């Protein structure tokens, strides 16, 4: 379950980074940095979902 915990920690860090960037960029959601951070969070969330599907499918 260490892998799951690592994924959750990554997701939390990426979420916090995205929130800070959004505030820093004055809620400009199309700013390149905000979009990149959003994509990174989205990727991590997809990894988490795939991990769960694998574990449930077993």
Secondary structure as a PSIPRED ss2 file (coil, helix, strand):
# PSIPRED VFORMAT (PSIPRED V4.0)

   1 X C   1.000  0.000  0.000
   2 X H   0.000  1.000  0.000
   3 X H   0.000  1.000  0.000
   4 X H   0.000  1.000  0.000
   5 X H   0.000  1.000  0.000
   6 X H   0.000  1.000  0.000
   7 X H   0.000  1.000  0.000
   8 X H   0.000  1.000  0.000
   9 X H   0.000  1.000  0.000
  10 X H   0.000  1.000  0.000
  11 X H   0.000  1.000  0.000
  12 X H   0.000  1.000  0.000
  13 X H   0.000  1.000  0.000
  14 X H   0.000  1.000  0.000
  15 X H   0.000  1.000  0.000
  16 X H   0.000  1.000  0.000
  17 X H   0.000  1.000  0.000
  18 X H   0.000  1.000  0.000
  19 X H   0.000  1.000  0.000
  20 X H   0.000  1.000  0.000
  21 X H   0.000  1.000  0.000
  22 X H   0.000  1.000  0.000
  23 X H   0.000  1.000  0.000
  24 X H   0.000  1.000  0.000
  25 X C   1.000  0.000  0.000
  26 X C   1.000  0.000  0.000
  27 X C   1.000  0.000  0.000
  28 X C   1.000  0.000  0.000
  29 X C   1.000  0.000  0.000
  30 X C   1.000  0.000  0.000
  31 X C   1.000  0.000  0.000
  32 X H   0.000  1.000  0.000
  33 X H   0.000  1.000  0.000
  34 X H   0.000  1.000  0.000
  35 X H   0.000  1.000  0.000
  36 X H   0.000  1.000  0.000
  37 X H   0.000  1.000  0.000
  38 X H   0.000  1.000  0.000
  39 X H   0.000  1.000  0.000
  40 X H   0.000  1.000  0.000
  41 X H   0.000  1.000  0.000
  42 X H   0.000  1.000  0.000
  43 X H   0.000  1.000  0.000
  44 X H   0.000  1.000  0.000
  45 X H   0.000  1.000  0.000
  46 X H   0.000  1.000  0.000
  47 X H   0.000  1.000  0.000
  48 X H   0.000  1.000  0.000
  49 X H   0.000  1.000  0.000
  50 X H   0.000  1.000  0.000
  51 X H   0.000  1.000  0.000
  52 X H   0.000  1.000  0.000
  53 X H   0.000  1.000  0.000
  54 X H   0.000  1.000  0.000
  55 X H   0.000  1.000  0.000
  56 X H   0.000  1.000  0.000
  57 X H   0.000  1.000  0.000
  58 X C   1.000  0.000  0.000
